[in-house]
Amino acid sequence: MEVKSNILTEETFIELYASVGWEPPCREQIRIALQNSLATFTALENGKPVGMVRLIGDGGMSFYIKDFAVHPDDQAKGAGKLLLHALEQFIRDSLASGWAVSLELISTKEALPFYRKMGFEERPCACDGPGMIKMLR
Ligand SMILES: CC(C)(COP(=O)(O)OP(=O)(O)OC[C@H]1O[C@@H](n2cnc3c(N)ncnc32)[C@H](O)[C@@H]1OP(=O)(O)O)[C@@H](O)C(=O)NCCC(=O)NCCS
């Protein structure tokens, strides 16, 4: 298993997105989203894409994880962990000395144990309310 950055194509995105049961958005949305991502990471098993994650953000203070999906046939084999490590390393490499930045996401219910294991803290907590979302059409 290996992880490569910025090789994610629209076709692979659609395939992996649908493989975990999500309805993909239209191709134009995907094209723009990939083009404007800070980076994408693709997990490959013998050269075949089995997982992906997309990083968006401002590069200075806030980073956000999107579209994290490992094909069901390849889950629980370490691909998710490798992808997250690559994404976090990408951010760390971009930080100036002394900087602290936030890495955020909205978890699916089933991915909660994964993210907990990877060191993420849940909201709401004693200090903060829940994350919020609004879809615009
Ligand atoms: C969540 C997801 C990306 C994790 O990827 P993965 O390749 O299956 O995870 P890994 O095999 O790298 O697991 C890493 C660690 O997390 C643990 N883990 C992963 N999923 C887990 C689960 N559902 N319950 C408990 N532990 C879990 C693994 O046991 C492993 O622990 P270890 O490091 O001690 O061995 C993947 O399961 C997935 O695509 N799920 C469906 C789509 C989804 O919900 N994506 C999240 C969007 S927010």
The ligand as an ORCA input file, in Angstrom:
! r2SCAN-3c Opt
* xyz 0 1
  C     -13.313      5.691      7.945
  C     -12.360      5.074      6.915
  C     -11.832      6.165      5.987
  C     -11.175      4.424      7.683
  O     -10.293      3.843      6.732
  P      -9.695      2.354      6.944
  O      -8.698      2.131      5.876
  O     -10.820      1.397      7.063
  O      -8.989      2.490      8.398
  P      -7.597      1.838      8.848
  O      -7.586      0.399      8.436
  O      -6.466      2.672      8.386
  O      -7.743      1.940     10.427
  C      -6.848      2.688     11.222
  C      -7.131      2.381     12.674
  O      -8.467      2.775     13.009
  C      -9.213      1.651     13.476
  N     -10.564      1.705     12.907
  C     -10.920      2.028     11.645
  N     -12.250      1.969     11.507
  C     -12.725      1.586     12.712
  C     -14.029      1.332     13.215
  N     -15.113      1.491     12.449
  N     -14.149      0.946     14.509
  C     -13.070      0.799     15.284
  N     -11.791      1.028     14.875
  C     -11.642      1.415     13.616
  C      -8.484      0.432     12.932
  O      -8.690     -0.694     13.748
  C      -7.041      0.886     12.972
  O      -6.493      0.731     14.253
  P      -4.923      0.363     14.485
  O      -4.132      1.540     13.965
  O      -4.806      0.181     15.965
  O      -4.687     -0.872     13.682
  C     -13.071      3.958      6.082
  O     -13.529      2.950      6.963
  C     -14.226      4.438      5.225
  O     -14.023      4.824      4.079
  N     -15.477      4.406      5.768
  C     -16.684      4.725      4.977
  C     -16.722      6.184      4.544
  C     -16.642      7.113      5.743
  O     -17.420      7.038      6.680
  N     -15.660      8.065      5.664
  C     -15.454      9.071      6.668
  C     -15.982     10.367      6.157
  S     -15.995     11.617      7.421
*
